[in-house]
Amino acid sequence: MNPLIIPLISVIAGLIMIVFLRYFQNMERMSMIEKGLNPFDNQSLKRSRISPDNTLRFGLLLVGAGLGLLIGAIIAPYTQSEGIQVALVMIFGGAGLLLSYVIQIKNDKKAQE
């Protein structure tokens, strides 16, 4: 069996899902217009704005995970442990989330002043 079949089917299924979601969202909007309602008054149809807090959290999580992978790759040849990279990804990813929390608390205090 070809090893590329699973990723290929996953990508195709994801694209089909996106097409169907957009199709049903369009049908929902059209039915609201036919009933005389404004489709943009509905909360589920509004596009959510990108929050700087979420961007900071996600960015620091990825930086921490990448740093954990890098350090794990450097340390792995010198240790007998098989799970050192996974552990370091979790530790540094958690440290990134804690750092984003501290930064958000500081930003909230500045906004209150």
KEPATI-894597 format. One record per atom (N, C-alpha, C, O): residue in three letters; x, z, y. Coordinates in steps of 0.2 Angstrom, whole numbers, plus 5000, padded with zeros to 4 digits. Layout:
<pts>
ALAXZY;...
</pts>
This chain:
<pts>
MET500450004994;MET500050005000;MET500450005006;MET500950045007;ASN500349965011;ASN500649955017;ASN500650025021;ASN500050045023;PRO501150055024;PRO501150115028;PRO500850105035;PRO500750155038;LEU500750045037;LEU500550035043;LEU499750025044;LEU499450025049;ILE499450035038;ILE498750025037;ILE498350085041;ILE497850075044;ILE498550145040;ILE498250205042;ILE498250205050;ILE497750215053;PRO498850195053;PRO498850195061;PRO498450135063;PRO498150145069;LEU498450075060;LEU498150025062;LEU497350035062;LEU497050015067;ILE497150065057;ILE496450075056;ILE496250135061;ILE495650125064;SER496650175063;SER496550235067;SER496450205074;SER496050225078;VAL496950155076;VAL496850125083;VAL496250085084;VAL495950085089;ILE496050045079;ILE495450005079;ILE494850045079;ILE494450035083;ALA494850105075;ALA494250145075;ALA494150175082;ALA493650185085;GLY494750195085;GLY494750225092;GLY494450175097;GLY494050195102;LEU494650115097;LEU494450065102;LEU493750055101;LEU493350045106;ILE493450045095;ILE492750035093;ILE492350095096;ILE491850085099;MET492650155095;MET492250215098;MET492250215105;MET491650225108;ILE492750195109;ILE492750185116;ILE492250135118;ILE491850145123;VAL492250075115;VAL491750025117;VAL491050055116;VAL490550045120;PHE490850085110;PHE490150115109;PHE490050165114;PHE489450165116;LEU490450205116;LEU490350265121;LEU490150235128;LEU489650255131;ARG490550185130;ARG490450145136;ARG489750115136;ARG489350105141;TYR489550075130;TYR488950045129;TYR488350095130;TYR487850075133;PHE488350145126;PHE487850195127;PHE487750235134;PHE487250245136;GLN488350235137;GLN488350265144;GLN487950215148;GLN487650235153;ASN488150155148;ASN487850105152;ASN487050095150;ASN486650095155;MET486850105144;MET486150105142;MET485850165145;MET485250155148;GLU486150225145;GLU485850285149;GLU485750275156;GLU485250295159;ARG486250245159;ARG486150235166;ARG485650185168;ARG485250185173;MET485550125164;MET485050075165;MET484350105164;MET483950095168;SER484250155159;SER483650185158;SER483450225164;SER482850235166;MET483950265167;MET483850305173;MET483650265179;MET483150285182;ILE483950205180;ILE483750165185;ILE483050135184;ILE482750135189;GLU482850115178;GLU482250095177;GLU481650145178;GLU481150125180;LYS481850205177;LYS481350265179;LYS481350285186;LYS480950325188;GLY481850255190;GLY481850265197;GLY482250325199;GLY482250355205;LEU482750345194;LEU483150405196;LEU483850375198;LEU484050325196;ASN484250415201;ASN484850405203;ASN485350425197;ASN485350485196;PRO485650375194;PRO486150395188;PRO486750445190;PRO486950475186;PHE486850445197;PHE487450475199;PHE487250555201;PHE487750585203;ASP486650565201;ASP486450635202;ASP486550675195;ASP486550735196;ASN486550645190;ASN486650675183;ASN487350705183;ASN487850665184;GLN487450765181;GLN488150795181;GLN488550765175;GLN489150755176;SER488250745170;SER488650715164;SER488950645166;SER489350625163;LEU488650615171;LEU488850545172;LEU489350545178;LEU489750495179;LYS489450595181;LYS489950605187;LYS490650605184;LYS490750635178;ARG491050565187;ARG491750565184;ARG492150635187;ARG492050655193;SER492450665182;SER492750725184;SER493450705188;SER493850665186;ARG493550745193;ARG494150735196;ARG494750775193;ARG494650825189;ILE495350745194;ILE495950775190;ILE496150845194;ILE496250835200;SER496150895190;SER496250955194;SER497050965194;SER497350955188;PRO497350985199;PRO498051005199;PRO498251055195;PRO498851055192;ASP497851105194;ASP497951165189;ASP498051135182;ASP498551165179;ASN497551095180;ASN497651075173;ASN498251025172;ASN498551025167;THR498450985178;THR499050945177;THR499650985177;THR500050975173;LEU499651045181;LEU500251085180;LEU500251115173;LEU500851125170;ARG499751145171;ARG499751175164;ARG499951125159;ARG500351145154;PHE499651065159;PHE499851015154;PHE500550995154;PHE500950985149;GLY500850985160;GLY501450965161;GLY501951015159;GLY502450995156;LEU501851075161;LEU502351135159;LEU502351145151;LEU502851155148;LEU501751135148;LEU501651135141;LEU502051085138;LEU502451095133;LEU502051025140;LEU502450965137;LEU503150975138;LEU503650965134;VAL503351005144;VAL504051015146;VAL504351065141;VAL504851065138;GLY503951125140;GLY504151175135;GLY504251155128;GLY504651165125;ALA503751105126;ALA503751085119;ALA504351035118;ALA504651035113;GLY504450995123;GLY505050955123;GLY505750985123;GLY506150975119;LEU505751045127;LEU506351085127;LEU506451115120;LEU507051125118;GLY505851145117;GLY505951175111;GLY506151125105;GLY506551145101;LEU505951065106;LEU506151015101;LEU506950995102;LEU507250995097;LEU507150995108;LEU507850975109;LEU508251035107;LEU508751025103;ILE508151095108;ILE508551155106;ILE508451155099;ILE508951175095;GLY507851145096;GLY507851145089;GLY508251095085;GLY508551105080;ALA508251035088;ALA508650985085;ALA509451005085;ALA509850985081;ILE509651035091;ILE510351055091;ILE510451115087;ILE511051115084;ILE510051165086;ILE510151215082;ILE510051205074;ILE510351235070;ALA509651165072;ALA509451145065;ALA510051135061;ALA509951165055;PRO510551105062;PRO511051095057;PRO511451155056;PRO511751165051;TYR511451205060;TYR511851265060;TYR511451325056;TYR511651375055;THR510751315055;THR510351365052;THR510151345045;THR510151285043;GLN509951395041;GLN509651375035;GLN508851375035;GLN508551355030;SER508551385041;SER507851385041;SER507551315042;SER507851275046;GLU507051305039;GLU506751235039;GLU506251235045;GLU506151175048;GLY505951285047;GLY505451285052;GLY505651305059;GLY505251325064;ILE506351305061;ILE506551325067;ILE506351275073;ILE506151305078;GLN506251215072;GLN505951175077;GLN505251185079;GLN505051185085;VAL504851195074;VAL504151215075;VAL504051285079;VAL503651285083;ALA504451325077;ALA504451395080;ALA504651385087;ALA504351415092;LEU505251345089;LEU505451345095;LEU504951305100;LEU504851315106;VAL504651255097;VAL504151215101;VAL503551265103;VAL503351265108;MET503351305098;MET502851355100;MET503051405105;MET502651425110;ILE503651435104;ILE503951485109;ILE503951445116;ILE503751475121;PHE504351395117;PHE504451365123;PHE503751335126;PHE503651335132;GLY503351305122;GLY502651285124;GLY502251345127;GLY501951335132;GLY502251405124;GLY501951465126;GLY502251485133;GLY501951505137;ALA502951485133;ALA503251505139;ALA503051455145;ALA503051475151;GLY502951395144;GLY502751345149;GLY502051365151;GLY501851355157;LEU501651385146;LEU500951405148;LEU500951465152;LEU500551475157;LEU501351515151;LEU501451575155;LEU501651555162;LEU501451585166;LEU502151515162;LEU502451495169;LEU501851465173;LEU501851475179;SER501451425170;SER500951385174;SER500451445176;SER500151435181;TYR500351495172;TYR499851545174;TYR500151585180;TYR499751595185;VAL500751595180;VAL501151635185;VAL501051595192;VAL500951625197;ILE501251525191;ILE501151485197;ILE500451485200;ILE500351485206;GLN499951475195;GLN499251475198;GLN499051535201;GLN498751535206;ILE499251595199;ILE499151655202;ILE499451665209;ILE499151685213;LYS500051635209;LYS500351635216;LYS500051595221;LYS499951605227;ASN499751535218;ASN499451485222;ASN498751515225;ASN498551505230;ASP498451545220;ASP497751585222;ASP497851635227;ASP497451645232;LYS498351675227;LYS498551725232;LYS498651695238;LYS498451715244;LYS499051635239;LYS499151605245;LYS498551575248;LYS498451575254;ALA498051555244;ALA497451525246;ALA496951575249;ALA496551555253;GLN497051635246;GLN496551685249;GLN496851715255;GLN496451745259;GLU497451705257;GLU497751735263;GLU497551695269;GLU497751705275;
</pts>
